[in-house]
Every structure is written in structure tokens, then in C-alpha cells.
Amino acid sequence: MAGSSDPGGVPGSGDEEYASTVFDESFVNAARLQEFSAQERLEDHSTAVRDRKPERTVPRQGLALGVIILLAFAAAVYLGNNNPYGEDGGHAVQPPLTTLVPLAPAGVVPGAAEPAELFEASPAQGFGSGAAGVLLPDARATAHFSRDQVFTALTLAKEYIVASALTQDVLTGVSAVPVRELLDPQQRRQLDRAVSGGIAAAPLTAWLVSFDPLEVELADPQVRIEGTFAFTEIADDMLQVTARHVAVYAVREAGAAPREPGEEPGETTLFTVRREVVMLFAEEGLQERTVILRQTDLLAGPMDCGVDPDGPLRPLLAGERAGDSRPAGTDPYTTDADHIPLCGALDAKALPNPDSAARDL
């Protein structure tokens, strides 16, 4: 019959255009209009349907992304507070290793009124004086460092030797600034702890040569020095410079300098320090003109074997001799490193002999 409709959805009927639409549960739940139930329709409603408020739900992918971002932020905060390279970043710089071996004389330390007399009668007679005596070798390129970079490293190494072993303010304990300015920022703080006398990872002698101004003064500000530099590439990004020098200081008791015209000064003696200093240079350090101190080893005398290794050097002065603190013996069976003394006997030939020099004249 014309105009009839098939409730079963016979092809050609008006429902054919919706045949491809699937009304699943998600579609129904997402509908904004919802028909009232039979019970609700019996109640007083002016409309047959009600407006549904959309449910605000967080997609699972968004929730997972949020958790990932939160974990990443927490990890960044943790790593920032536990930076293995220190607050300066880039590298962790350890304090230098060091050894100090006092050289004790067998007898009385010789002395003289004038430093020049002692230098002329000692093995330091031909040494250079002050910074002019610190000579550099020719610089040459290595596998990963140019000649200019090697030259810069050698120049910085010389500056460190001059600052730490020849500068009067450093030697007399007035200031450690000339040394501090050359160090890597992390090692500057390590030096500060050593200078302050507190608990330090490396003693003062690891960084510089100094004397207690209350006990010792320089009789001659010009230190006699002789030595060499050597350099080698220990890694693709690291150059090592080793400085080996013997420095000789004219010292006397503090306050022994003449105060009145014609007054005789106190006797002077020579104090010798053989020092090996190992320094490291990365490209960043060369650009910033800083030094990383790796190791310092010293032989120093005349000294008493019982000297405090953590403080300033304490030479034996003219007329003094090594005391009873010279170790009577070393027990090789002990496992306590704190009780293993490091001490050597100073060869008499290393001491000046002003009497012999006077006879030669």
C-alpha cells in the first residue's frame, strides 16, 4: 500500500539513512538529552526530556602524562640537590695528595750573620733568585692540545710556583690570596679550610710554603731556586704539568733583625725545600686561567721529625739541633698509618759551611 511504512526497517523505508549508525553504550551516555522515565513522566514535568550535564572525566592518557611529568620534576629536584659534581658543576675536584718528609740534621745547625755568606758556602750558590730563577721549557703541541694551550699551562704552572713558594706575603703567613686566585673554585674552598686551621682535607703544606711569623722571619726576601717543568697529556681533555724545584730560604728567629744602627742581627741559617708539584689543566681551566692541584711532595730541612705536618713549616734555626722527637724506630707491623713516621736524615753536605768558604778566600 502506498505511503505505508515498515516498522522492521525494510529497505527503502525512512530509517534507511540511520542504518549505519550504532547506538552503543558510550553514544547513549554521551547524549545531552535524556528522556524521563515512566514514573518521572507521571510527575509534573513540562517537558518530556531533561538536559544532562556532561561528566568531566580525565582521559587515561592525560592522567598518565601528568604522572610522568610529576616524576620527571621530582627526579630533577633530587638530582639538583645531590649533584655529584658539586655546586660549580662540570667536574668534581678532589683535594691534592701530599707528603712531607722532614730532614733532621745529625748535629747543630750552622749559621752566619749574613745570608750571602751562607749562600756562597752552600750547593745553592749558582741558583737563580726569585721568579727570574723559575725557567720554562719550550712549549710544543700534544695530540689534543695546541702549542699555545701548552704554553698557557706552563705559564700558569710557573705562576703557581712563584705564588706558592716565592711570594713574601705567602711565605710569612700574611696572605694566601696569590695562591687562591690561581686555584680552581672548588679547591679555593679547600685551601680556605687549611688556612683557617680547621679540619681540612689537605694540610697547608699541600698548597704552599709558609713559616710561622711568630717564630721565623726571612733574612733575605729573595729565595734561591732551581728546577724544571715537564708536561704530558694524560687524557684527551687533560694536560698534566709537573714542577720539580729546590728552593732555599735564608731564615732566622723572629725579631732577630737589627732594631738600632750598628746592632748585630741574629744568626741566619738556610732552609731547603725540595718540592714536586703536579698540576692539571683542562681546556676550561686554560680559558679561565686556573690550576687544579693534584699532588705535592716535599723534602724539607733542617727540621725536627716531630714537626706538625698540618701547620706552617718550622725550620731548625742556627745553633739548634734535632730534639728527642726523632723517631727511635718504626714498627713495620703496625696497620695504623697515623703512627708511621716520615723522617729522613739530612746529609751534612746539604748544609752551608761558612768556615770552609772563609778558608777558601
C-alpha positions in Angstrom: 0.0 0.0 0.0 1.3 3.3 -1.0 2.6 5.5 1.8 2.8 2.6 4.3 5.9 2.2 6.4 7.7 -1.0 7.5 8.4 -0.9 11.2 11.1 -3.6 10.6 13.2 -1.2 8.6 12.6 -2.6 5.1 15.0 -1.2 2.5 13.5 1.9 1.0 11.9 3.0 4.3 12.6 6.3 6.1 15.0 4.6 8.6 17.5 3.6 5.9 19.6 6.7 6.4 20.3 5.7 10.0 21.1 2.0 9.2 24.9 2.6 9.6 24.6 4.3 13.0 25.4 2.2 16.0 23.8 3.4 19.2 26.2 1.8 21.7 26.5 2.5 25.4 29.1 5.2 25.0 26.9 7.0 22.5 23.9 6.8 24.8 25.9 8.0 27.8 27.3 11.0 25.8 23.8 12.2 24.9 23.0 15.6 26.4 19.2 15.0 26.3 17.7 12.1 28.3 14.0 11.0 28.3 12.3 10.9 31.6 11.3 7.5 32.9 7.6 6.4 33.0 7.5 7.2 36.7 9.0 10.6 36.2 6.6 11.4 33.3 3.6 10.8 35.8 5.1 13.6 37.9 4.7 17.3 37.0 7.1 18.0 34.1 6.5 20.4 31.4 8.9 18.6 29.0 9.4 15.0 28.1 13.2 15.1 28.4 15.8 16.6 30.7 19.2 18.2 30.0 22.1 16.0 31.1 25.2 17.8 32.4 28.3 16.3 30.7 30.5 14.3 33.1 34.0 15.8 33.3 36.4 12.9 33.3 40.2 12.9 32.8 41.3 10.7 29.9 43.6 7.9 30.9 46.3 9.2 28.5 46.2 12.6 30.2 46.4 11.1 33.6 49.5 9.0 32.7 51.2 12.0 31.1 50.6 14.0 34.3 52.2 11.3 36.4 55.2 11.2 34.1 55.7 14.9 34.3 55.4 14.8 38.1 58.0 12.1 38.3 60.4 13.9 36.0 60.1 17.1 38.0 60.8 15.1 41.3 63.8 13.5 39.7 65.2 16.9 38.5 64.8 18.3 42.0 66.6 15.2 43.6 69.5 15.4 41.1 69.8 19.1 41.6 70.2 18.6 45.4 72.5 15.7 45.0 74.8 16.9 42.3 77.9 14.6 42.2 80.0 17.4 40.6 79.5 19.9 43.3 77.8 23.3 43.1 80.2 24.6 40.5 79.2 21.8 38.1 81.2 20.3 35.3 83.7 18.3 37.4 84.4 17.2 41.0 87.8 18.4 42.1 89.5 16.4 44.9 92.0 17.9 47.3 95.6 17.3 46.5 97.5 14.4 47.8 100.6 15.3 49.8 103.6 14.0 51.7 106.0 15.9 53.9 109.3 14.3 54.9 111.3 16.4 57.4 115.1 16.1 57.1 116.7 16.1 60.6 120.4 17.1 60.9 122.8 15.0 62.8 124.4 17.9 64.7 124.0 21.6 65.3 122.6 23.8 62.5 125.3 26.2 61.2 124.6 29.9 60.9 126.2 33.2 59.9 125.4 36.9 60.2 124.8 37.5 56.5 122.7 35.4 54.2 125.1 36.0 51.3 127.9 34.2 53.2 125.7 31.1 53.6 124.6 31.0 50.0 128.2 31.2 48.8 129.1 28.3 51.0 126.1 26.0 50.0 125.0 24.0 47.0 122.6 26.8 46.2 125.4 29.1 45.2 124.6 29.0 41.5 120.8 29.0 41.9 118.6 31.7 40.4 117.0 34.4 42.5 113.2 34.8 42.8 110.8 34.5 39.9 113.7 35.0 37.5 115.1 31.7 38.6 112.0 29.8 37.5 112.7 28.9 33.9 110.2 27.3 31.5 110.9 24.7 28.8 109.9 25.2 25.2 106.2 24.5 24.6 105.1 22.1 21.9 101.8 20.8 20.8 100.5 17.4 22.1 97.9 15.1 20.4 94.9 17.1 21.7 96.4 20.4 22.9 97.9 23.1 20.7 101.2 24.8 21.4 99.5 27.9 22.7 97.5 25.8 25.1 100.6 24.1 26.4 102.4 27.4 26.7 99.4 28.7 28.7 99.6 25.7 31.0 103.3 26.1 31.6 102.9 29.8 32.3 100.1 29.1 34.9 102.3 26.4 36.4 105.2 28.9 36.8 102.8 31.5 38.3 101.7 28.9 40.8 105.2 28.0 41.9 106.1 31.7 42.2 102.9 32.5 44.2 103.2 29.4 46.5 106.9 29.3 47.2 108.5 32.7 46.4 106.0 35.4 47.3 106.9 37.1 50.6 103.3 37.6 51.9 102.6 33.9 51.4 105.9 32.8 53.0 105.3 35.0 56.1 101.7 33.9 56.5 100.3 37.4 55.8 98.1 36.2 52.9 97.2 33.2 50.8 95.4 35.3 48.1 98.1 35.0 45.4 97.8 31.2 45.6 94.0 31.2 46.0 93.4 33.3 42.9 95.1 30.6 40.7 93.2 27.7 42.0 90.0 26.0 40.7 87.0 27.4 42.5 86.4 24.1 44.4 90.0 24.0 45.6 89.8 27.6 46.8 87.4 26.5 49.5 89.7 23.6 50.4 92.6 26.0 50.7 90.5 28.3 52.9 89.8 25.5 55.4 93.6 24.7 55.5 94.5 28.4 56.1 91.8 28.8 58.8 93.4 26.0 60.8 90.2 23.9 60.9 89.7 20.4 59.8 91.0 20.3 56.2 91.1 17.6 53.6 94.7 18.6 52.7 97.2 20.3 55.1 98.6 23.8 54.5 101.9 22.4 53.1 100.0 20.8 50.2 99.2 24.2 48.9 102.1 26.5 49.7 105.3 27.1 51.7 104.9 29.3 54.7 106.5 29.9 58.1 105.0 30.9 61.4 105.7 34.6 61.7 105.8 34.4 65.5 108.8 32.0 65.3 110.6 32.6 62.0 111.3 35.5 59.7 113.0 35.8 56.3 116.5 37.2 56.5 116.5 37.6 52.7 113.3 38.1 50.7 115.0 36.7 47.6 114.6 33.0 47.6 117.2 30.9 45.6 115.5 28.4 43.4 116.4 25.9 40.6 114.3 23.3 38.9 112.4 22.0 35.9 109.0 21.6 34.4 107.6 18.6 32.5 104.3 18.2 30.7 102.3 15.3 29.3 98.8 14.6 28.1 97.2 12.1 30.4 93.8 12.1 28.7 92.2 13.6 25.6 91.0 16.5 27.6 93.6 16.8 30.4 97.2 18.1 30.4 99.5 17.5 33.3 102.4 19.7 34.3 104.9 18.6 36.9 107.2 21.1 38.6 110.3 19.9 40.4 112.2 22.6 42.2 114.7 23.1 45.1 114.0 26.4 46.9 116.5 27.7 49.6 115.3 30.2 52.2 117.5 32.3 54.4 115.7 32.4 57.8 116.3 33.5 61.3 114.4 33.7 64.6 111.5 36.2 64.5 112.5 39.5 65.9 116.3 38.9 65.4 116.6 41.7 62.8 118.6 44.8 63.9 116.5 47.4 65.5 119.2 50.0 66.2 122.0 51.3 64.0 125.1 49.1 64.4 123.2 46.4 66.2 124.2 42.9 65.1 121.4 40.7 63.6 120.7 37.3 64.8 122.4 34.4 63.0 120.9 33.3 59.8 120.6 29.7 58.5 119.5 28.2 55.2 116.3 26.1 55.0 115.9 23.9 51.9 112.7 22.6 50.4 112.7 20.1 47.6 109.2 20.3 46.2 107.4 18.3 43.5 104.0 19.8 42.4 101.7 18.1 40.0 99.1 20.3 38.3 96.2 19.5 35.9 94.8 21.7 33.1 91.6 21.1 31.2 90.5 23.3 28.3 88.1 25.1 30.6 90.8 25.8 33.2 93.1 27.1 30.5 90.4 29.6 29.4 89.7 30.6 33.0 93.5 30.6 33.8 93.0 28.3 36.8 95.1 25.4 38.2 93.9 22.1 39.6 96.5 20.9 42.2 96.8 17.1 42.0 99.7 16.3 44.3 102.5 17.9 46.3 105.5 16.1 47.8 108.1 17.9 50.0 111.5 17.1 51.5 112.4 19.9 53.9 115.2 20.6 56.3 116.8 21.1 58.6 113.7 20.2 60.6 112.7 18.3 63.7 111.0 14.9 63.0 108.3 15.8 65.5 107.0 18.9 63.5 103.3 19.3 63.0 102.6 18.3 59.4 99.4 20.2 59.2 100.7 23.7 60.0 103.4 26.1 58.7 106.9 24.8 58.3 109.1 25.1 61.3 112.8 25.1 60.4 115.5 24.4 62.9 117.4 27.7 63.3 121.1 28.4 63.7 122.6 26.7 66.8 119.6 24.3 67.2 119.6 20.5 66.8 117.0 17.9 66.2 115.3 17.0 69.5 114.3 13.8 71.2 111.2 13.6 68.9 113.4 11.9 66.3 111.7 8.5 66.0 113.7 5.8 67.7 112.3 3.2 65.4 109.5 2.3 63.0 107.3 -0.8 63.6 106.6 -2.3 60.1 103.8 -4.5 61.6 101.6 -1.6 62.6 98.5 -1.0 60.5 97.8 2.5 61.8 99.1 4.9 59.3 99.0 7.8 61.8 101.9 6.2 63.7 104.2 5.6 60.8 106.7 8.5 60.9 108.1 10.1 57.8 111.5 11.4 58.5 114.9 11.5 56.9 118.5 12.3 57.9 119.8 15.5 56.4 123.1 15.0 54.6 125.8 17.2 56.1 126.8 18.2 52.5 123.4 19.9 52.1 124.2 22.3 54.9 126.2 25.5 54.3 129.8 25.5 55.6 130.8 29.2 56.1 134.0 28.2 57.8 135.2 26.3 54.7 134.2 29.2 52.4 136.2 31.7 54.6 139.3 29.4 54.4 139.0 29.3 50.6 139.2 33.1 50.5 
